[in-house]
């Protein structure tokens, strides 16, 4: 819906939603059919837990591999666009939970700069720290001080806003 304006931040009533657990069919088409239910609850924003392509099919999505591809487990990109447009037509903003602190082994950015001896990202990786910078790391730790990581992050966020018309992340 081209003329949709998100509610002001201080007025958001956000429903955080994991598609695979919210509806048995775990797909965008069925989720689209539940918008009236969410609207009845007074929700004016839906925060989708990570929907980017992740490793395996049973996950909360916090193990991302392909950051600009919607995961096939939930349906097609066209069905996702229909869901978002339907939310907007009902006055509901769509926010994405995007895990940009790490990636997993299927991610091409991990694979292109890999140190097989260390079994970790290579020291010359423009995207990842070879050794995580915090104790509770999962996956491979993005180097957030890197210009390459910042540029990649901006590409990812811009993609979801321009291609899918999400309202935030």
C-alpha positions as CSV (number, residue, x, y, z in Angstrom):
1,X,0.0,0.0,0.0
2,X,2.0,3.0,-1.2
3,X,0.4,5.6,1.1
4,X,0.8,3.6,4.3
5,X,2.3,5.5,7.2
6,X,3.5,3.6,10.3
7,X,2.0,4.6,13.6
8,X,4.3,6.8,15.7
9,X,6.8,4.8,17.7
10,X,5.2,5.8,21.0
11,X,1.8,4.4,19.9
12,X,3.0,1.1,18.6
13,X,1.2,-2.0,19.9
14,X,3.6,-4.7,18.7
15,X,2.8,-8.4,18.4
16,X,6.1,-10.4,18.1
17,X,5.4,-13.4,16.0
18,X,7.2,-16.6,15.1
19,X,5.4,-17.9,12.0
20,X,6.1,-21.6,12.5
21,X,4.7,-21.5,16.0
22,X,1.8,-19.0,15.5
23,X,0.0,-21.0,12.9
24,X,0.2,-24.8,12.2
25,X,0.5,-24.2,8.4
26,X,3.6,-21.9,9.1
27,X,3.1,-20.0,5.8
28,X,2.5,-16.4,4.7
29,X,-0.8,-17.2,3.0
30,X,-2.4,-18.5,6.2
31,X,-0.8,-15.7,8.2
32,X,-2.5,-13.2,5.9
33,X,-5.8,-14.8,6.8
34,X,-5.2,-14.0,10.5
35,X,-4.7,-10.3,10.1
36,X,-8.2,-9.5,11.2
37,X,-7.7,-11.5,14.4
38,X,-4.5,-9.5,15.2
39,X,-6.3,-6.3,14.4
40,X,-9.1,-7.2,16.8
41,X,-6.5,-7.5,19.5
42,X,-5.5,-3.9,18.9
43,X,-2.2,-4.7,17.3
44,X,-0.9,-2.0,15.0
45,X,2.5,-3.6,14.3
46,X,3.7,-7.1,13.7
47,X,7.3,-7.9,14.5
48,X,8.2,-11.0,12.5
49,X,11.0,-13.1,14.2
50,X,13.8,-13.7,11.6
51,X,12.4,-14.8,8.3
52,X,15.7,-14.6,6.4
53,X,17.1,-17.9,4.9
54,X,18.4,-19.9,7.8
55,X,20.1,-23.3,8.2
56,X,17.7,-26.2,8.5
57,X,13.9,-25.9,8.6
58,X,13.2,-26.0,12.4
59,X,14.6,-22.8,13.9
60,X,13.6,-19.5,15.3
61,X,15.7,-18.0,12.5
62,X,18.6,-16.7,14.6
63,X,21.0,-18.9,12.5
64,X,21.0,-16.8,9.3
65,X,22.8,-17.6,6.2
66,X,21.3,-15.5,3.4
67,X,20.3,-12.1,4.7
68,X,18.2,-10.8,1.8
69,X,16.4,-14.0,0.9
70,X,13.1,-14.9,2.7
71,X,13.3,-18.4,4.0
72,X,11.5,-21.0,1.8
73,X,10.0,-22.7,4.9
74,X,7.4,-19.9,5.2
75,X,6.4,-19.6,1.5
76,X,7.3,-17.5,-1.5
77,X,8.5,-13.9,-1.7
78,X,5.3,-13.0,-3.5
79,X,3.2,-14.4,-0.6
80,X,5.4,-12.4,1.9
81,X,4.7,-9.2,-0.2
82,X,1.0,-10.0,-0.2
83,X,1.1,-10.4,3.6
84,X,2.9,-7.1,4.1
85,X,0.5,-5.3,1.7
86,X,-2.5,-6.8,3.6
87,X,-1.0,-5.6,6.9
88,X,-0.6,-2.1,5.6
89,X,-4.2,-2.1,4.1
90,X,-5.3,-2.9,7.7
91,X,-3.2,-0.2,9.3
92,X,-0.6,-2.6,10.6
93,X,3.1,-1.9,10.3
94,X,5.5,-4.8,9.7
95,X,8.8,-4.9,11.6
96,X,11.6,-7.5,11.0
97,X,13.8,-9.0,13.6
98,X,17.1,-9.2,11.7
99,X,20.0,-11.0,13.4
100,X,23.0,-9.0,12.2
101,X,25.5,-9.9,14.9
102,X,26.4,-13.3,13.4
103,X,26.1,-15.6,10.4
104,X,26.3,-19.4,10.0
105,X,28.4,-21.6,7.7
106,X,26.2,-21.5,4.6
107,X,26.6,-17.8,4.4
108,X,28.8,-17.0,1.3
109,X,30.5,-14.2,3.3
110,X,31.7,-16.8,5.8
111,X,32.8,-19.3,3.1
112,X,34.7,-16.8,0.9
113,X,37.1,-15.9,3.7
114,X,37.5,-19.2,5.5
115,X,40.6,-20.6,7.4
116,X,40.3,-24.4,7.3
117,X,43.2,-24.8,9.6
118,X,41.6,-22.7,12.3
119,X,38.1,-23.9,11.4
120,X,37.0,-20.3,11.6
121,X,36.8,-17.1,9.5
122,X,40.1,-16.1,8.1
123,X,42.1,-13.3,9.7
124,X,41.7,-11.3,6.5
125,X,37.9,-11.6,6.4
126,X,36.5,-8.1,5.8
127,X,33.2,-9.2,7.6
128,X,34.0,-11.5,10.5
129,X,36.2,-11.7,13.6
130,X,38.2,-14.9,13.7
131,X,37.6,-15.1,17.4
132,X,34.3,-13.8,18.8
133,X,34.4,-10.6,20.7
134,X,31.9,-11.7,23.4
135,X,31.4,-14.8,25.5
136,X,28.0,-15.9,24.4
137,X,28.6,-15.9,20.7
138,X,26.8,-18.3,18.3
139,X,27.7,-18.7,14.7
140,X,30.4,-16.5,13.2
141,X,30.8,-13.1,14.8
142,X,30.4,-10.1,12.4
143,X,33.1,-7.5,12.8
144,X,31.0,-4.4,13.4
145,X,34.0,-2.1,13.2
146,X,34.6,-3.1,9.6
147,X,33.5,-0.8,6.7
148,X,32.6,-3.9,4.8
149,X,30.2,-5.1,7.5
150,X,28.6,-1.7,7.7
151,X,28.1,-1.5,4.0
152,X,26.6,-5.0,4.0
153,X,24.3,-4.2,6.9
154,X,23.0,-1.1,5.0
155,X,22.4,-3.2,1.8
156,X,20.4,-5.7,3.9
157,X,18.3,-3.1,5.6
158,X,17.7,-1.1,2.4
159,X,16.7,-4.3,0.6
160,X,13.9,-5.2,3.0
161,X,12.6,-1.7,3.1
162,X,12.6,-1.1,-0.7
163,X,11.8,-4.6,-2.0
164,X,9.3,-5.7,0.6
165,X,8.1,-2.4,2.1
166,X,8.7,-3.4,5.7
167,X,8.5,-0.5,8.1
168,X,11.5,-1.1,10.3
169,X,13.7,-3.6,11.8
